Each structure stands twice: as structure tokens, then as C-alpha cells.
Amino acid sequence: MEELQTKTLDIAISGKTISCQIKERDFGDLIVFDVFGDDQYLFTLSQQGDVLFNEYEVGHQITIMDPRQLNEVIEMVKAKLDTEPD
């Protein structure tokens, strides 16, 4: 696994701003984007836009984001990644 780059994206949801770190990782046959919000794992996106979850990361967190807000974050991150050049 090779970490390619890390981007920061500020997302406004429900009256607050979440600072997301998007870590691009190359696993040889698959490139994924791990998304963290305020130093908490949120989700992983494949290069094709599929939403994945790292069971280890999610299972070891004390708090998990509200699913409605998480869905908004997923859509905003997807849109941002779709509009950026490779």
C-alpha cells in the first residue's frame, strides 16, 4: 500500500463546518480515498465512487457520525473528487 496524497476539504453541514482529510491510497489494483473528519474515520471511496467502510476503523470508534449527515458528507466528497483533475 502506498499513500499517494492527502487533501483537506471543509464541508458545511447542519450549521457547522467539518474539516475532512482525504487520503489517497494505492493498493496496486485498487485506488481508494479514506475520508476522515475531525481526526475520526468516516468512510472510504473507491476510484469508481463506491462507498466502502473499513470495519476495523469503524468498530474501534467511540462515536460515529449521524447517518444523515454522513450521507451528505459522502455526496459532497464524491462531487469534489469528480470535479478535480487526476
C-alpha positions as CSV (number, residue, x, y, z in Angstrom):
1,M,0.0,0.0,0.0
2,E,1.3,3.4,-1.0
3,E,-0.1,6.7,0.3
4,L,-0.3,9.0,-2.7
5,Q,-1.5,12.3,-1.4
6,T,-3.7,13.9,1.3
7,K,-6.2,16.7,0.6
8,T,-8.2,18.8,3.0
9,L,-11.8,19.8,2.3
10,D,-14.1,21.9,4.5
11,I,-17.7,20.8,4.4
12,A,-20.6,22.8,5.9
13,I,-23.4,20.6,7.3
14,S,-26.2,21.4,9.7
15,G,-24.7,24.8,10.7
16,K,-21.2,23.5,11.4
17,T,-18.1,23.0,9.4
18,I,-16.3,19.7,9.2
19,S,-12.7,19.6,8.1
20,C,-12.2,16.4,6.1
21,Q,-8.9,14.9,5.3
22,I,-8.9,12.7,2.1
23,K,-6.1,10.3,2.0
24,E,-5.5,8.7,-1.4
25,R,-4.0,5.2,-1.2
26,D,-2.8,2.8,-3.9
27,F,-3.2,-0.9,-3.3
28,G,-1.8,-1.9,-6.7
29,D,-5.0,-3.0,-8.3
30,L,-7.2,-0.5,-6.4
31,I,-7.0,3.2,-5.6
32,V,-9.1,4.3,-2.6
33,F,-9.8,7.6,-0.8
34,D,-10.0,7.2,3.0
35,V,-12.0,10.1,4.5
36,F,-11.5,11.4,8.0
37,G,-13.5,14.2,9.6
38,D,-12.0,16.0,12.7
39,D,-9.5,13.1,13.1
40,Q,-12.3,10.4,13.0
41,Y,-12.6,7.8,10.2
42,L,-15.8,8.4,8.3
43,F,-15.7,6.2,5.1
44,T,-13.7,5.0,2.1
45,L,-14.5,5.8,-1.5
46,S,-13.2,3.7,-4.4
47,Q,-11.9,5.4,-7.5
48,Q,-15.2,4.4,-9.2
49,G,-17.2,6.1,-6.5
50,D,-18.3,3.1,-4.5
51,V,-18.7,3.7,-0.7
52,L,-16.7,1.3,1.4
53,F,-16.2,1.0,5.2
54,N,-13.2,-0.2,7.0
55,E,-14.6,-2.5,9.6
56,Y,-11.6,-2.2,11.9
57,E,-11.7,1.6,11.8
58,V,-15.4,1.9,12.4
59,G,-15.5,-0.8,15.0
60,H,-12.9,0.9,17.2
61,Q,-14.6,4.3,17.4
62,I,-16.5,5.6,20.4
63,T,-18.7,7.9,18.4
64,I,-20.0,7.5,14.8
65,M,-21.4,10.4,12.8
66,D,-25.1,10.7,12.4
67,P,-26.0,8.7,9.2
68,R,-28.0,11.5,7.7
69,Q,-25.0,13.9,8.0
70,L,-22.6,11.1,6.8
71,N,-24.7,10.7,3.7
72,E,-24.4,14.4,2.9
73,V,-20.6,14.3,3.5
74,I,-20.4,11.3,1.1
75,E,-22.2,13.2,-1.6
76,M,-20.1,16.3,-1.2
77,V,-16.8,14.4,-1.2
78,K,-17.9,12.5,-4.3
79,A,-18.8,15.7,-6.1
80,K,-15.4,17.3,-5.1
81,L,-13.4,14.3,-6.3
82,D,-15.4,14.1,-9.6
83,T,-14.6,17.7,-10.4
84,E,-10.9,17.6,-9.6
85,P,-8.4,16.6,-12.3
86,D,-6.4,13.4,-11.7
